[in-house]
Amino acid sequence: MSEAAAPGKDGVLRTDVVIIGAGPVGLFAAFEAGVVGLSCHIVDALEQVGGQCIELYPDKPIFDIPAIPVCTARQLIDRLTEQCKPFAPPIHLGHRVMQLERVESTQRWRVSTDGGLVFDTASVLLSAGNGAFVPQRVGLPEAQTLEGRHVHYAVRKRAMFADQRVVVAGGGDSALDWALALRGQAKHVTLVHRRNAFRAADATVQELKRAVADGQIDLVIGALATLNAPHDVLRSIEVKTLEASVTIEADHLIALYGLVADLGPIAQWGLDVRAGRVAVDTSYYETSLPGVFAVGDIAIYPNKQKLILSGFHEASLALRKAYAYAFPDKKRVHVHSSYDAGLSERILGTPAAQESAHS
Ligand SMILES: Cc1cc2nc3c(=O)[nH]c(=O)nc-3n(C[C@H](O)[C@H](O)[C@H](O)COP(=O)(O)OP(=O)(O)OC[C@H]3O[C@@H](n4cnc5c(N)ncnc54)[C@H](O)[C@@H]3O)c2cc1C
């Protein structure tokens, strides 16, 4: 490995590979980067690793991972995280990669995130699935200017809702959990949901019903219609119910409608994008840009299967070519992992078995 994890004096992080996306494929890629002898940084827009496995089906069993007859998606992500630990890849969560620029003078890539991180890297491995998971936003034009002050898509600082009139919108676990959590702290909590049925754990739904019956939370079944915000200060929210229009006095709207995947900035990077996915050459899963690889669900090629297994294979091959971009003057000799002294010491703390290396 060539470079350190800390930024240089210019604030730029130098590395061999930037892995965009910490889903199952990105995590395995971080391990493979270590095996191949490359330093890497992983970046994900979400606050936790795991991609679709954690966001969409954490407790669903998976049956088609080699040598693991059955595990839940969460267990798989835990194991992948454990597997890459010996290489301690820096993982930057809550950062969406926005820009990818070629630096012609160095033949390297500059990668920038919305959180201000800048990387200088020999290669980029896109394991970005269907794009970044972003919150589904309120479809009212006035919501955009109020975002961050009066309209929120996550609860980051709970204290900001103390003694405030809060409307929570949504019918899933997050919406119900936050409506319940804020009831003692906020001045008033109203939960607005389209239907009188919820997509949340039974116990949470029962607790909500009790809170509504006890008058701790108001429940309004209907759709958000207007945000009344004179001078850009939220005062009230109109909700269309089946029978009429209801006005709810409110200082804050917390909309928790779930996450949607959005390719977003990746579509602007000059890649060959087809139907929302990135076309690759299957020799090394390299895109139309030299040193930029696409693996996992984001990659498209004939007969591509959107499976975790396929992504593992693609990442493994891509990183072998990435080595040539990081070390153009070196030839990498293939050694089976059991006979790789460096790998054995990192993982087991002991030297490798004394067998001949395969090359
Ligand atoms: C319900 C369901 C069940 C499934 N069951 C199975 C199964 O049993 N077996 C199987 O093999 N497969 C299964 N799959 C498919 C499997 O989940 C995917 O193939 C796998 O998640 C792809 O992994 P990935 O790492 O490529 O992408 P993802 O898991 O989608 O992760 C991509 C990550 O990239 C991040 N990202 C994207 N753009 C950016 C950006 N610009 N900046 C920063 N971060 C970004 C995203 O936030 C996300 O975390 C299932 C899928 C679903 C929906």
The ligand as a MOL file (V3000), in Angstrom:
LIG
                    3D

  0  0  0     0  0            999 V3000
M  V30 BEGIN CTAB
M  V30 COUNTS 53 58 0 0 0
M  V30 BEGIN ATOM
M  V30 1 C -35.5290 -7.1910 -1.3170 0
M  V30 2 C -34.2110 -7.6030 -1.9160 0
M  V30 3 C -33.7100 -8.8610 -1.6740 0
M  V30 4 C -32.4900 -9.2740 -2.2200 0
M  V30 5 N -32.0190 -10.5250 -1.9520 0
M  V30 6 C -30.8280 -10.9180 -2.4620 0
M  V30 7 C -30.3000 -12.2170 -2.2010 0
M  V30 8 O -30.9310 -13.0360 -1.5150 0
M  V30 9 N -29.0850 -12.5360 -2.7330 0
M  V30 10 C -28.3720 -11.6590 -3.5150 0
M  V30 11 O -27.2730 -11.9960 -3.9500 0
M  V30 12 N -28.8600 -10.4290 -3.7760 0
M  V30 13 C -30.0560 -10.0350 -3.2840 0
M  V30 14 N -30.5440 -8.7790 -3.5610 0
M  V30 15 C -29.7250 -7.8860 -4.4050 0
M  V30 16 C -28.5820 -7.2920 -3.6080 0
M  V30 17 O -29.0930 -6.6070 -2.4730 0
M  V30 18 C -27.7650 -6.3360 -4.4630 0
M  V30 19 O -27.2750 -7.0550 -5.5630 0
M  V30 20 C -26.6240 -5.7340 -3.6610 0
M  V30 21 O -27.0890 -4.9520 -2.5850 0
M  V30 22 C -25.7630 -4.8530 -4.5550 0
M  V30 23 O -24.7270 -4.3710 -3.7560 0
M  V30 24 P -23.9130 -3.0490 -4.1270 0
M  V30 25 O -22.8680 -2.9340 -3.0730 0
M  V30 26 O -23.5530 -3.0910 -5.5590 0
M  V30 27 O -24.9710 -1.8460 -4.0230 0
M  V30 28 P -25.9010 -1.3320 -2.8210 0
M  V30 29 O -26.1900 -2.3840 -1.8480 0
M  V30 30 O -27.0510 -0.6930 -3.5220 0
M  V30 31 O -25.0280 -0.2000 -2.1320 0
M  V30 32 C -24.6920 0.9620 -2.8520 0
M  V30 33 C -24.2720 2.0340 -1.8610 0
M  V30 34 O -23.7040 3.1200 -2.6150 0
M  V30 35 C -24.0570 4.3310 -1.9840 0
M  V30 36 N -23.9340 5.4180 -2.9810 0
M  V30 37 C -24.5120 5.5000 -4.1890 0
M  V30 38 N -24.1550 6.6530 -4.8270 0
M  V30 39 C -23.3240 7.2910 -3.9720 0
M  V30 40 C -22.6350 8.5330 -4.0450 0
M  V30 41 N -22.6980 9.3580 -5.1130 0
M  V30 42 N -21.8750 8.8980 -2.9730 0
M  V30 43 C -21.7840 8.0970 -1.8780 0
M  V30 44 N -22.4440 6.9120 -1.7600 0
M  V30 45 C -23.1920 6.5290 -2.8010 0
M  V30 46 C -25.4950 4.0880 -1.5290 0
M  V30 47 O -25.8550 4.9730 -0.4740 0
M  V30 48 C -25.4350 2.6080 -1.0650 0
M  V30 49 O -25.1760 2.4880 0.3070 0
M  V30 50 C -31.7460 -8.3700 -3.0380 0
M  V30 51 C -32.2470 -7.0860 -3.2690 0
M  V30 52 C -33.4550 -6.7000 -2.7220 0
M  V30 53 C -33.9780 -5.3110 -3.0020 0
M  V30 END ATOM
M  V30 BEGIN BOND
M  V30 1 1 1 2
M  V30 2 1 2 3
M  V30 3 2 2 52
M  V30 4 2 3 4
M  V30 5 1 4 5
M  V30 6 1 4 50
M  V30 7 2 5 6
M  V30 8 1 6 7
M  V30 9 1 6 13
M  V30 10 2 7 8
M  V30 11 1 7 9
M  V30 12 1 9 10
M  V30 13 2 10 11
M  V30 14 1 10 12
M  V30 15 2 12 13
M  V30 16 1 13 14
M  V30 17 1 14 15
M  V30 18 1 14 50
M  V30 19 1 15 16
M  V30 20 1 16 17
M  V30 21 1 16 18
M  V30 22 1 18 19
M  V30 23 1 18 20
M  V30 24 1 20 21
M  V30 25 1 20 22
M  V30 26 1 22 23
M  V30 27 1 23 24
M  V30 28 2 24 25
M  V30 29 1 24 26
M  V30 30 1 24 27
M  V30 31 1 27 28
M  V30 32 2 28 29
M  V30 33 1 28 30
M  V30 34 1 28 31
M  V30 35 1 31 32
M  V30 36 1 32 33
M  V30 37 1 33 34
M  V30 38 1 33 48
M  V30 39 1 34 35
M  V30 40 1 35 36
M  V30 41 1 35 46
M  V30 42 1 36 37
M  V30 43 1 36 45
M  V30 44 2 37 38
M  V30 45 1 38 39
M  V30 46 1 39 40
M  V30 47 2 39 45
M  V30 48 1 40 41
M  V30 49 2 40 42
M  V30 50 1 42 43
M  V30 51 2 43 44
M  V30 52 1 44 45
M  V30 53 1 46 47
M  V30 54 1 46 48
M  V30 55 1 48 49
M  V30 56 2 50 51
M  V30 57 1 51 52
M  V30 58 1 52 53
M  V30 END BOND
M  V30 END CTAB
M  END
